[in-house]
Amino acid sequence: MKKTLQSTTLLAGLLLIVGCKAGPNYKRPTVSTPADFRGALAPEIAAGGTTTIADQQWTSIFGDPALQSLVKEALDNNLDLKIAAERVLEAQSQLGIARSQQYPSVSAGGSYSALQLPASFATKNSDGSKSATFFDGGGPSASAAWNLDFWGLYRRQSEAARADLLATGWAQRATRVAIVEDVAEAYFQLRSLDAQLEITNKTIGARTDSLKLVVTLQKYGAGSLADTRQAEELLHAAEANLPELRRQIALQENILSLLLGRNPGDVTRGLSVGEQPHPAQVPVGVPSELLERRPDIQQAEQRLIAANARIGVAKAQFFPNISLSSLGGAASSQLQSVLSGKSTYWYAAASLSEPVFDGGRIRSNYHLSQQQQQEMLLEYRKTILNALKDVSSSLASYREVRERRSSKAQQVESATDAVRLARIRYSGGDTSYLEVLTTDTDLYEAQLSLSQAQEVEALSIVQLYVALGGGWK
């Protein structure tokens, strides 16, 4: 009875030792987040609550069917996204390698050999005859080895590899978000350039008509050569913008083609930049949701978890390494007797090794793991602060660019009417062509500025959506 109790106590102690893991267990750091996002005070922005625009699919954020088609194509064919997917598979293999070290390794084999001596080396039989000597033999064998994970070395390595896998998965989602954002931004920039090209062509048409009028007035003595030259200057200034706009459009199409994973070429258009639909109200939720929603924050936390686990890996190096090994099989000088049961053999051994002197390598490695964990902790906190900054900046931009776009639209209306009145006054001889030139220039610049403001407004929706953690689901 006493012996049984001692054996039970020894077994329980052994299991307790095997079950422990060196190093600290991970605990999510306490992070202070504000109650509301800075800038979430405008009437069109719904602060707080449990809903957020990031809950919506990107297809509901982008109302342009052409843009939806381009985003889908990019998610299917973009090479950066494919590379990110391969990295996830690589991380899965790394986890499999790390986990395999927790288990015994077993190998099996066999051997057979034969030898026949020539007759000149033959031995005499009892009757005086000679015969050649023949030897054959061998047999199967198996071996096993197991490094006992007393201190959790291999389990901590698996924990770190698992966190690396999750971090890679979140990195893939972050890449997906970036692809959605890049395609939308490149598309809105392209549509803005298209609008500027259209405005320039219409301006050239209007200025051509104006030049014809000035030439006619000069012909009949109601105008001057100076008016004609000013009209020509105005026309050529607009024409000079055409090559640059066409160049920028071609470059923008090339950027989109790369994002779509295809050769450079034309890109399908949909709604104009001014027709892009925008939500009437933007719910933003609460800042604490970013910890679970933003892929970059999740990725940073998984890297912190991996660094924390590697402290345990480094700490386990201080303790003895205990391993078991065994070897068994069968062998005989005659192959037919291998399986007779009398030719089996086996061997078993246990070994323990303890580091005595390594020049401080283990201790320095342990300190390095602690410092790397602190670095990842700071990176995690920095990522959270950066996410809060992104949302606050996007909210500020979204609020202000809407107001700016509205003012630019009113400016275009006023400038259009000013041009109309100036041309009437000039045709009636009540003013010089300088007034027409000034108002026409102001109108052209106001129209270009409006298209750019419409582009920035469309971009602000995308940036706010991404900053809140949308786009990867």
C-alpha positions as CSV (number, residue, x, y, z in Angstrom):
1,M,0.0,0.0,0.0
2,K,2.8,2.4,0.9
3,K,4.6,1.6,-2.3
4,T,1.5,2.3,-4.3
5,L,1.0,5.6,-2.6
6,Q,4.6,6.6,-3.3
7,S,4.2,5.7,-7.0
8,T,1.0,7.6,-7.3
9,T,2.6,10.7,-5.6
10,L,5.6,10.4,-8.0
11,L,3.3,10.2,-11.0
12,A,1.3,13.1,-9.9
13,G,4.4,15.2,-9.4
14,L,5.7,14.2,-12.8
15,L,2.5,15.2,-14.5
16,L,2.6,18.5,-12.7
17,I,6.1,19.2,-13.9
18,V,5.2,18.2,-17.5
19,G,2.1,20.4,-17.3
20,C,3.9,23.6,-16.3
21,K,5.3,26.0,-18.8
22,A,8.2,28.4,-18.3
23,G,7.6,32.1,-18.8
24,P,4.6,34.4,-18.3
25,N,1.1,33.6,-19.6
26,Y,-0.3,36.2,-21.9
27,K,-2.7,38.8,-20.6
28,R,-4.1,41.5,-22.8
29,P,-2.6,44.9,-21.7
30,T,-5.0,47.5,-20.3
31,V,-5.5,50.2,-22.8
32,S,-7.2,53.5,-22.1
33,T,-9.6,54.5,-24.9
34,P,-11.8,57.7,-25.0
35,A,-15.5,57.4,-24.6
36,D,-16.1,59.0,-28.0
37,F,-14.1,59.8,-31.1
38,R,-12.8,63.3,-31.4
39,G,-14.8,65.1,-34.1
40,A,-17.9,62.9,-33.8
41,L,-20.1,65.9,-33.1
42,A,-21.4,66.9,-36.5
43,P,-25.2,66.4,-37.2
44,E,-24.4,63.8,-40.0
45,I,-22.2,61.8,-37.7
46,A,-23.8,59.5,-35.1
47,A,-21.4,59.1,-32.2
48,G,-21.6,56.2,-29.7
49,G,-24.1,53.4,-30.0
50,T,-23.5,49.8,-31.0
51,T,-23.7,50.3,-34.8
52,T,-21.0,51.6,-37.1
53,I,-20.6,52.2,-40.8
54,A,-17.8,49.6,-40.6
55,D,-20.4,46.9,-40.0
56,Q,-21.6,47.4,-43.6
57,Q,-20.2,45.5,-46.5
58,W,-18.1,47.5,-48.9
59,T,-20.7,46.9,-51.7
60,S,-23.2,49.0,-49.7
61,I,-20.6,51.8,-49.2
62,F,-19.7,52.1,-52.9
63,G,-22.9,52.7,-54.8
64,D,-21.2,52.9,-58.2
65,P,-21.7,49.5,-60.0
66,A,-18.5,50.0,-62.1
67,L,-16.5,50.6,-58.9
68,Q,-18.1,47.5,-57.3
69,S,-17.0,45.4,-60.3
70,L,-13.5,46.7,-60.1
71,V,-13.2,46.0,-56.4
72,K,-14.4,42.4,-56.9
73,E,-11.9,41.9,-59.7
74,A,-9.1,43.2,-57.5
75,L,-10.0,40.9,-54.6
76,D,-9.9,38.0,-57.0
77,N,-6.7,38.8,-58.9
78,N,-4.6,41.3,-57.0
79,L,-1.1,39.8,-56.6
80,D,-0.4,41.4,-53.2
81,L,-3.5,39.6,-51.9
82,K,-2.3,36.3,-53.4
83,I,1.1,36.8,-51.8
84,A,-0.5,37.4,-48.4
85,A,-2.5,34.2,-48.8
86,E,0.7,32.2,-49.5
87,R,2.2,33.7,-46.3
88,V,-0.7,32.3,-44.3
89,L,0.0,28.9,-45.8
90,E,3.7,29.3,-44.9
91,A,2.7,30.2,-41.3
92,Q,0.5,27.1,-41.1
93,S,3.5,24.9,-42.1
94,Q,5.7,26.6,-39.5
95,L,3.1,25.8,-36.8
96,G,3.1,22.2,-37.9
97,I,6.9,22.1,-37.6
98,A,6.7,23.6,-34.1
99,R,4.0,21.3,-32.9
100,S,5.8,18.2,-34.2
101,Q,8.6,18.7,-31.6
102,Q,6.2,17.9,-28.8
103,Y,5.9,14.3,-29.9
104,P,8.2,11.3,-30.1
105,S,10.0,10.5,-33.3
106,V,9.9,6.9,-34.5
107,S,11.8,5.4,-37.3
108,A,11.9,1.9,-38.7
109,G,14.2,0.0,-41.0
110,G,15.8,-3.3,-41.8
111,S,19.0,-4.8,-43.1
112,Y,20.1,-7.9,-45.0
113,S,23.5,-9.0,-46.0
114,A,25.0,-12.0,-47.7
115,L,28.5,-13.2,-48.3
116,Q,29.8,-16.2,-50.3
117,L,33.5,-17.1,-50.2
118,P,35.2,-18.5,-53.3
119,A,36.1,-22.2,-53.5
120,S,39.8,-21.5,-52.8
121,F,38.8,-20.4,-49.4
122,A,36.3,-23.2,-48.8
123,T,36.6,-25.5,-45.8
124,K,36.8,-29.3,-45.9
125,N,33.8,-31.4,-45.1
126,S,34.0,-34.6,-43.0
127,D,34.2,-36.7,-46.2
128,G,37.1,-34.7,-47.4
129,S,35.2,-32.7,-50.1
130,K,35.2,-28.9,-50.2
131,S,32.3,-26.5,-50.5
132,A,32.1,-22.7,-50.6
133,T,31.1,-20.9,-47.4
134,F,27.8,-18.8,-47.6
135,F,26.7,-16.4,-44.9
136,D,23.4,-14.4,-44.9
137,G,21.5,-12.6,-42.2
138,G,19.9,-9.3,-41.0
139,G,16.5,-8.3,-39.7
140,P,14.0,-5.4,-39.0
141,S,14.7,-2.7,-36.5
142,A,12.9,0.3,-35.0
143,S,14.0,3.3,-32.9
144,A,12.2,6.0,-31.0
145,A,13.4,9.2,-29.3
146,W,11.5,11.7,-27.2
147,N,12.6,15.0,-25.7
148,L,10.3,15.4,-22.8
149,D,8.8,18.9,-22.7
150,F,9.1,19.2,-18.9
151,W,9.5,23.0,-19.0
152,G,7.1,23.8,-21.8
153,L,9.8,24.7,-24.3
154,Y,8.0,23.1,-27.3
155,R,4.6,24.2,-26.1
156,R,5.7,27.8,-25.9
157,Q,7.2,27.4,-29.4
158,S,3.9,26.2,-30.6
159,E,2.1,29.0,-28.9
160,A,4.4,31.5,-30.6
161,A,3.9,29.8,-34.0
162,R,0.2,29.8,-33.5
163,A,0.2,33.5,-32.8
164,D,2.4,34.1,-35.8
165,L,-0.2,32.3,-37.9
166,L,-3.0,34.4,-36.6
167,A,-0.9,37.6,-37.1
168,T,-0.3,36.5,-40.7
169,G,-4.1,35.9,-41.1
170,W,-4.8,39.4,-39.8
171,A,-2.1,40.8,-42.1
172,Q,-3.9,39.2,-45.0
173,R,-7.1,40.9,-43.9
174,A,-5.2,44.2,-43.6
175,T,-4.0,43.7,-47.2
176,R,-7.6,43.1,-48.3
177,V,-8.6,46.4,-46.6
178,A,-5.7,48.2,-48.3
179,I,-6.7,46.8,-51.7
180,V,-10.4,47.9,-51.3
181,E,-9.2,51.3,-50.2
182,D,-6.6,51.7,-53.0
183,V,-9.0,50.7,-55.8
184,A,-11.7,53.1,-54.5
185,E,-9.3,56.0,-54.2
186,A,-7.7,55.3,-57.6
187,Y,-11.1,55.1,-59.2
188,F,-12.3,58.4,-57.6
189,Q,-9.1,60.1,-58.6
190,L,-9.6,58.8,-62.2
191,R,-13.2,60.1,-62.3
192,S,-12.0,63.4,-61.0
193,L,-9.5,63.6,-63.9
194,D,-12.2,62.6,-66.3
195,A,-14.3,65.4,-65.0
196,Q,-11.5,67.9,-65.4
197,L,-10.9,66.7,-68.9
198,E,-14.6,67.2,-69.7
199,I,-14.6,70.6,-68.2
200,T,-11.5,71.6,-70.2
201,N,-13.0,70.4,-73.4
202,K,-16.2,72.3,-72.7
203,T,-14.2,75.4,-71.8
204,I,-12.2,75.1,-75.1
205,G,-15.5,74.9,-77.0
206,A,-16.9,78.0,-75.2
207,R,-13.6,79.9,-75.7
208,T,-13.5,79.0,-79.4
209,D,-17.0,80.5,-79.8
210,S,-15.9,83.5,-77.8
211,L,-12.9,83.9,-80.1
212,K,-15.1,83.8,-83.2
213,L,-17.3,86.5,-81.7
214,V,-14.3,88.7,-80.9
215,V,-12.9,88.2,-84.5
216,T,-16.3,89.2,-85.9
217,L,-16.5,92.3,-83.8
218,Q,-13.0,93.3,-84.8
219,K,-13.9,92.8,-88.4
220,Y,-16.7,95.2,-88.2
221,G,-14.8,97.7,-86.1
222,A,-16.6,97.0,-82.8
223,G,-13.5,95.2,-81.3
224,S,-9.8,95.5,-81.2
225,L,-6.7,93.4,-82.0
226,A,-5.9,93.3,-78.3
227,D,-9.3,91.7,-77.6
228,T,-8.5,89.1,-80.3
229,R,-5.1,88.3,-78.8
230,Q,-6.6,88.0,-75.3
231,A,-9.3,85.6,-76.5
232,E,-6.6,83.5,-78.3
233,E,-4.5,83.5,-75.1
234,L,-7.5,82.3,-73.1
235,L,-8.2,79.5,-75.6
236,H,-4.6,78.3,-75.8
237,A,-4.3,78.2,-72.0
238,A,-7.1,75.7,-71.8
239,E,-5.8,73.7,-74.7
240,A,-2.4,73.5,-73.0
241,N,-4.0,71.6,-70.1
242,L,-5.3,68.8,-72.3
243,P,-2.0,66.8,-72.8
244,E,-1.3,66.9,-69.1
245,L,-4.8,65.7,-68.2
246,R,-4.6,62.9,-70.7
247,R,-1.2,61.9,-69.3
248,Q,-2.5,61.8,-65.8
249,I,-5.5,59.7,-66.8
250,A,-3.3,57.2,-68.6
251,L,-1.1,56.9,-65.5
252,Q,-4.1,56.5,-63.2
253,E,-5.5,53.7,-65.4
254,N,-2.1,52.0,-65.2
255,I,-2.3,52.2,-61.4
256,L,-5.8,50.7,-61.4
257,S,-4.7,47.9,-63.8
258,L,-1.9,46.9,-61.5
259,L,-4.3,46.8,-58.5
260,L,-6.6,44.7,-60.6
261,G,-3.8,42.2,-61.5
262,R,-4.0,42.8,-65.2
263,N,-1.9,44.4,-67.9
264,P,-2.1,48.1,-68.4
265,G,-5.2,49.1,-70.3
266,D,-8.5,51.0,-70.3
267,V,-10.7,50.9,-67.2
268,T,-14.4,50.8,-67.2
269,R,-16.1,54.0,-65.9
270,G,-19.5,54.4,-64.1
271,L,-20.9,57.4,-62.3
272,S,-19.1,60.7,-62.5
273,V,-17.3,62.0,-59.4
274,G,-20.1,64.4,-58.7
275,E,-22.7,61.6,-58.9
276,Q,-21.1,59.3,-56.4
277,P,-23.7,58.5,-53.6
278,H,-22.9,59.4,-50.0
279,P,-24.6,58.2,-46.8
280,A,-26.9,60.8,-45.2
281,Q,-25.6,59.8,-41.8
282,V,-22.4,58.0,-40.6
283,P,-22.6,56.0,-37.4
284,V,-19.1,55.5,-35.9
285,G,-19.7,53.5,-32.8
286,V,-17.3,53.7,-29.8
287,P,-13.5,53.7,-29.8
288,S,-13.2,50.5,-27.8
289,E,-14.6,48.5,-30.8
290,L,-11.5,49.3,-32.8
291,L,-9.5,46.8,-30.7
292,E,-11.6,44.0,-32.2
293,R,-12.4,45.4,-35.6
294,R,-9.2,46.8,-37.0
295,P,-7.0,44.1,-38.6
296,D,-3.8,46.0,-37.9
297,I,-4.6,46.1,-34.1
298,Q,-5.4,42.4,-34.1
299,Q,-2.1,41.7,-36.0
300,A,-0.1,43.8,-33.5
301,E,-1.7,41.9,-30.6
302,Q,-0.9,38.5,-32.1
303,R,2.7,39.6,-32.5
304,L,2.7,40.6,-28.8
305,I,1.4,37.2,-27.9
306,A,4.1,35.5,-29.9
307,A,6.8,37.6,-28.3
308,N,5.4,36.8,-24.9
309,A,5.5,33.1,-25.6
310,R,9.1,33.3,-26.8
311,I,10.1,34.6,-23.3
312,G,9.0,31.1,-22.1
313,V,11.1,29.5,-24.8
314,A,14.1,31.4,-23.7
315,K,13.5,30.8,-20.0
316,A,13.2,27.0,-20.6
317,Q,16.7,26.9,-21.9
318,F,17.9,27.4,-18.3
319,F,16.5,24.0,-17.2
320,P,17.8,20.5,-17.9
321,N,16.9,18.8,-21.2
322,I,15.6,15.2,-20.5
323,S,15.3,12.8,-23.4
324,L,14.3,9.1,-23.8
325,S,15.5,6.8,-26.5
326,S,14.9,3.2,-27.4
327,L,16.0,0.7,-30.0
328,G,14.7,-2.7,-30.8
329,G,14.6,-5.3,-33.6
330,A,15.7,-8.7,-34.6
331,A,18.9,-10.0,-36.1
332,S,20.3,-13.4,-37.0
333,S,23.2,-14.8,-39.0
334,Q,20.6,-16.8,-41.0
335,L,17.7,-14.9,-42.4
336,Q,15.2,-17.7,-42.0
337,S,15.6,-17.6,-38.2
338,V,15.0,-13.9,-37.8
339,L,11.4,-14.3,-36.8
340,S,12.0,-17.3,-34.5
341,G,11.8,-15.1,-31.4
342,K,15.3,-16.0,-30.2
343,S,17.0,-13.3,-32.2
344,T,15.2,-10.2,-30.9
345,Y,17.0,-7.4,-29.1
346,W,16.1,-4.1,-27.4
347,Y,17.8,-1.1,-25.9
348,A,16.4,1.8,-23.8
349,A,18.1,4.8,-22.3
350,A,17.3,8.2,-20.7
351,S,19.6,11.2,-20.7
352,L,19.7,14.5,-18.9
353,S,21.8,17.5,-19.9
354,E,22.2,20.7,-18.0
355,P,23.9,23.8,-19.4
356,V,26.9,24.7,-17.2
357,F,28.7,27.4,-19.1
358,D,27.8,29.1,-22.4
359,G,29.4,32.5,-22.1
360,G,26.1,34.1,-21.1
361,R,24.3,33.1,-24.3
362,I,21.2,31.7,-22.6
363,R,20.9,34.7,-20.3
364,S,21.4,37.2,-23.1
365,N,18.8,35.3,-25.2
366,Y,16.4,35.5,-22.3
367,H,16.9,39.3,-21.9
368,L,16.5,39.7,-25.7
369,S,13.2,38.0,-25.6
370,Q,12.0,40.3,-22.8
371,Q,13.1,43.3,-24.7
372,Q,11.4,42.1,-27.9
373,Q,8.2,41.6,-25.9
374,Q,8.4,45.2,-24.6
375,E,9.0,46.4,-28.1
376,M,5.8,44.5,-29.3
377,L,3.9,46.0,-26.4
378,L,4.8,49.5,-27.4
379,E,4.0,48.6,-31.1
380,Y,0.6,47.4,-30.0
381,R,-0.2,50.6,-28.0
382,K,1.2,52.7,-30.9
383,T,-1.1,50.9,-33.4
384,I,-4.1,51.6,-31.2
385,L,-3.2,55.3,-30.9
386,N,-2.7,55.4,-34.7
387,A,-6.1,53.9,-35.2
388,L,-7.7,56.5,-33.0
389,K,-5.8,59.2,-34.9
390,D,-7.0,57.8,-38.2
391,V,-10.6,57.9,-37.2
392,S,-10.4,61.4,-35.7
393,S,-8.6,62.7,-38.8
394,S,-11.1,61.1,-41.1
395,L,-14.0,62.5,-39.2
396,A,-12.5,66.0,-39.4
397,S,-11.9,65.6,-43.1
398,Y,-15.3,64.2,-43.8
399,R,-17.0,67.1,-41.9
400,E,-15.0,69.8,-43.5
401,V,-14.8,68.6,-47.1
402,R,-18.6,68.4,-47.3
403,E,-18.8,72.0,-46.4
404,R,-16.0,72.9,-48.8
405,R,-17.7,71.0,-51.7
406,S,-20.9,72.9,-51.0
407,S,-19.2,76.2,-51.1
408,K,-17.3,75.3,-54.3
409,A,-20.6,74.4,-56.0
410,Q,-22.1,77.8,-55.1
411,Q,-18.9,79.4,-56.4
412,V,-19.4,77.7,-59.8
413,E,-23.0,78.9,-60.0
414,S,-21.9,82.5,-59.3
415,A,-19.0,82.3,-61.7
416,T,-21.2,80.9,-64.5
417,D,-23.6,83.7,-64.1
418,A,-20.7,86.2,-64.0
419,V,-19.4,84.9,-67.3
420,R,-22.9,85.2,-68.9
421,L,-23.3,88.8,-67.8
422,A,-19.8,89.8,-68.8
423,R,-20.3,88.4,-72.3
424,I,-23.6,90.2,-72.7
425,R,-21.9,93.5,-71.5
426,Y,-19.0,93.0,-73.9
427,S,-21.4,92.2,-76.9
428,G,-23.2,95.4,-76.1
429,G,-20.0,97.4,-75.9
430,D,-20.5,98.3,-72.3
431,T,-17.2,96.7,-71.1
432,S,-13.8,95.6,-72.4
433,Y,-12.8,92.0,-73.1
434,L,-10.7,92.0,-70.0
435,E,-13.8,91.5,-67.9
436,V,-14.8,88.5,-70.0
437,L,-11.3,87.1,-69.7
438,T,-11.2,87.5,-65.9
439,T,-14.6,86.0,-65.3
440,D,-14.0,83.1,-67.8
441,T,-10.7,82.2,-66.1
442,D,-12.4,82.3,-62.7
443,L,-15.2,80.0,-63.9
444,Y,-12.7,77.5,-65.3
445,E,-10.7,77.4,-62.1
446,A,-13.8,77.1,-60.0
447,Q,-15.1,74.2,-62.0
448,L,-11.7,72.4,-61.7
449,S,-11.7,73.1,-58.0
450,L,-15.2,71.7,-57.6
451,S,-14.3,68.4,-59.3
452,Q,-11.3,68.1,-56.9
453,A,-13.5,68.9,-53.9
454,Q,-16.0,66.2,-55.1
455,E,-13.0,63.8,-55.3
456,V,-11.8,64.6,-51.8
457,E,-15.4,64.2,-50.5
458,A,-15.6,60.7,-52.0
459,L,-12.2,59.8,-50.7
460,S,-13.2,61.0,-47.2
461,I,-16.0,58.4,-47.1
462,V,-13.5,55.6,-48.0
463,Q,-10.9,56.7,-45.5
464,L,-13.4,57.0,-42.7
465,Y,-14.9,53.5,-43.5
466,V,-11.4,52.0,-43.5
467,A,-10.3,53.8,-40.3
468,L,-13.3,52.4,-38.5
469,G,-12.2,48.8,-39.5
470,G,-14.5,48.2,-42.4
471,G,-13.7,46.6,-45.7
472,W,-12.2,43.1,-44.9
473,K,-15.3,41.1,-44.2
